[in-house]
Amino acid sequence: MYLKLEDGNITYPYSIQDLKLENSNVSFPKNLTEGTLENFDVYKVHPNPVDVDYTKDIEETDPVLSGSIYVQDWLITSASQETIDKREEIKWREIRDERSTLLQQSDWVVLADSPITGSKLTEWETYRQDLRDITEQLNPFNITWPTIPS
């Protein structure tokens, strides 16, 4: 990721391809150094990952100068209740899909000809019931999954 600085204005995102297209009369070396890029007012933008939860909206803004390097910058705002509800709905759907897969993978345990019996069968039945009850948890983004019996 790069940016171009022109008269105090930032063009971002900006690429090496953009630089070459804008300077078609220049023969650039295969590997461009930071010094070469700076001669064209082009600067590398360093990633600045952020960790936000589903209750926030995040939007990338123009990079900021931090010391001598440019870093990604983010605008983080509270999401609307409608957006939060939609994200939760999608996440619950994903959890139900995962639960269905885990139940299908353990169906063999409860078949009449299953070699699992006694206390081991009880462990598997408890596991499967815990899977069915997974949607009783409050936050789909903080699910505690039951442990598969060994």
N, C-alpha and C positions, 0 to 999 in steps of 0.2 A: 504494500500500500504506500502510496506517495501523495504528496500535495504539491501544488505549484503556488508560489507566492508572487503576485504581480501588483505593484503599487499598494501594498498593504492588504490586498484582497486575496483570499484563499480559494483556490480551485481544488475541490476534493470530492470524490476520489479522483486521482490522477494516476496515469500509468506511464510506463516506459514507452509503450506504443503511442500514447498521446504525444509524448515528447518528440519521438521520431517523426510522427506525422506533421507536427508543427514546425519541425526543423528538417525538412526533407533534403535540404542542400548540405546538411552536415553528415559527415561519415563518422558514426559513433563506434568506439571500440566494442568488442563483444561483451566484455564485463565492464560495466560502468561503475566507477568509484563514487563515493559520496562527494568528493571534491569536484568531479566532473558534473555531477548532478547539481551541486550548489552553483556552479557557473551558469546554469540555466534556471536558477531559483526553484529547483525541484528538491524536495526533502523527503526522506523516508519517514513514514508514520509508524510508530511502534504500537503494538497492540496493548490495550488496557482493558482486559476482561473484567466484567462486573458480574456479580451474582445477585440477581434480584428474584423475588418470588412472584407467584402468579397474581398477586394483588397490585403489581406495579406494571406500568408501561415504560418501555425503554426505547429511546430514539437516538441514533448516532448523530452528533453534531460535528461541526468543524473541529479538527484536532487543535490542541493547545500546546504552546511551547512550555516545556517543563525543563528548566535548566537550559541545556543546549540541544534537546531533542523534542520532536513533536510526538505527542501521544494521542491516541483516540480519546474522544470525550463523549459523554453520554448525558442525555437529559432524561431523568427518571422522575416520573409522576405517578400519582395514585391512579389506578385503573377505575373505571366506572363500575358500579355494581353489576350492570348488565354484562360487561366484559368479564368480570370475575365469575359470574354465574355461568357464562358460556364456557370459560376455561375449565371450570369444575365439571360441567356436563361432559365435556370432551374427555377429561381425565377419568371420570367414572366409567365412561364407555370403554376406555383402554383397560381399566382394571377388570371390568366384567369380561372382556375378551381374554385377558390373561388368566383369570379365574377359570373360565370355560376350558381353556387349554389344559390347565393343571388338573382339573377334574377329569377331563377325557384321558389324560395320561395315567390317571390312577383308577380308572374304571375297572381294570382287570382285577383289582384287589377284592372288589365286592361281588364278583361273579361266583356262581355256585361252585365252579370247579377250581377256584383259586387255592393255591397252596398255603395262603396266609390264614392262620387261625388263632384263637385264643387272644392273649394280651396284645399281640402284634396287630391282629385284625381290629381290635379296639383302638389302637393308636391311629391306624389308617382311617377308621370311621370318624374319629375325633378330628383328624386333619382335614378330612373332606367336609365335615360340618363347619369347621373354622373357615374354610374357603367359602362356603355358602354364606357365612355370616360376615364376610369381609366388608360388605357395603353398609354395615351398621357402624363402621368407624366414621368419625366426623369429617376428617380432612383427606380428600383423595390424594393430596400431595404429600401426605405423611402416613402411608399405610404400613402397618406391621403385618407382614405375611407369615402364616404359620410355617413351621419347619417340617419338611418332608420326613416322614419316619424312615429310619435306616434299617 
